[in-house]
């Protein structure tokens, strides 16, 4: 977690995902009118929509790399009876998979609308609407496994006390918030400004993990902290290990 190649990959992944959310405008409902404002939306913004899909894909790959390191971290601090490490891994992996499917649907929807405008045809409007609803539904459902990922990681912090407790409680609050949003969005809850802020909050929380771990390592090397026992590459309090 403290190596240069690992401690920044989560930040890069989060930044790409956040940028991807804002690089293109919100999708509009496909209408039947050929050449209408909504109909040509997917042609006018094709480059930005495809860029969004690519950013989501790259961010997902980087997040998987980070997820592997995070799973090892959680398993190490939990010890031999590691129960939450699989939850962290599964929740993050499922969320990444849904994001990739959502990006694929976005590419398909953009291509379908572009083809319809090019041939001046209306035959695929129902397929476009189905893709539109599927893309939006996946964006809502992905919040459930992501909430499980955040909550499991936060509970590890609270149980092991390997990092400050405020980080654990912040993670629990964030996980609960994401879970509530996941349940509210399919039910029609209007939280348009907040749904995009979730990725920003999660990025800030994961960055706090990295900052605390890196800061402790630097202070330990400078001899400014109490003795630590080297557990792999993770500094773990000796008092915790003797419990």
Residue pairs with C-beta under 8 A, 6 or more apart in sequence:
1 7
1 69
1 70
1 73
1 209
1 210
1 213
1 233
1 234
2 213
2 214
2 217
2 233
2 234
3 233
6 65
6 66
6 69
7 210
7 213
7 214
8 210
9 62
9 65
9 66
9 69
10 62
10 63
10 66
10 70
10 203
10 206
10 207
10 210
11 203
11 206
11 207
11 210
12 62
13 59
13 60
13 62
13 63
13 66
14 59
14 63
14 199
14 202
14 203
14 206
14 207
15 203
16 55
16 56
16 58
16 59
16 62
17 55
17 56
17 59
17 63
17 99
17 199
17 203
18 199
18 200
18 203
19 55
20 51
20 52
20 55
20 56
20 59
21 52
21 196
21 199
22 196
23 48
23 51
23 52
23 55
24 45
24 48
24 49
24 51
24 52
25 45
25 48
27 41
27 106
27 109
27 132
27 135
27 136
28 38
28 41
29 38
29 129
29 132
30 38
30 39
30 42
30 109
30 113
30 125
30 128
30 129
30 132
31 38
31 39
31 125
32 122
32 125
33 39
34 116
34 117
34 120
34 121
34 122
35 117
35 120
39 113
39 116
39 117
40 117
41 113
42 49
42 109
42 110
42 113
42 114
42 117
43 113
43 114
43 117
46 110
46 114
49 106
49 110
50 107
50 110
52 103
52 106
53 103
53 104
53 106
53 107
53 110
54 103
56 99
56 100
56 102
56 103
57 100
57 103
59 99
60 96
60 99
60 100
60 103
63 92
63 96
64 92
64 93
64 96
67 88
67 89
67 92
67 93
67 96
68 89
70 88
70 92
70 153
71 85
71 86
71 88
71 89
73 234
74 82
74 84
74 85
74 88
74 152
74 153
74 156
75 82
75 85
76 231
76 232
76 234
77 156
77 160
77 162
77 231
77 234
77 236
78 84
78 85
78 156
78 159
78 160
84 152
84 153
84 155
84 156
85 156
87 148
87 149
87 152
88 149
88 152
88 153
88 156
90 145
90 148
91 145
91 146
91 147
91 148
91 149
91 150
91 152
92 145
92 146
92 149
94 145
95 142
95 145
95 146
95 149
98 138
98 141
98 142
98 145
99 138
99 142
101 138
102 135
102 138
102 139
102 142
105 131
105 134
105 135
105 138
106 135
108 131
109 128
109 131
109 132
109 135
112 124
112 127
112 128
112 131
113 128
115 124
116 122
116 123
116 124
116 125
116 128
137 186
139 195
140 182
140 185
140 186
141 182
141 186
143 178
143 179
143 181
143 182
143 185
143 198
144 179
144 182
146 178
146 182
146 198
146 202
147 175
147 176
147 178
147 179
147 182
148 175
150 171
150 174
150 175
150 178
150 202
150 205
151 171
151 172
151 175
151 176
151 179
153 171
154 167
154 168
154 169
154 170
154 171
154 172
154 174
154 175
155 168
155 172
156 162
156 168
157 163
157 165
157 167
157 168
157 171
158 165
158 168
158 169
158 172
160 240
161 237
161 240
162 234
162 236
162 237
162 240
163 209
163 212
163 213
164 212
167 205
167 208
167 209
167 212
170 205
170 208
171 205
174 201
174 202
174 205
177 198
177 201
178 198
178 202
181 189
181 191
181 194
181 195
181 198
184 191
185 191
185 195
213 234
216 225
216 228
216 235
217 235
219 225
220 228
220 235
226 237
227 238
228 235
228 236
228 237
228 238
229 235
229 236
229 237
229 238
229 241
231 241
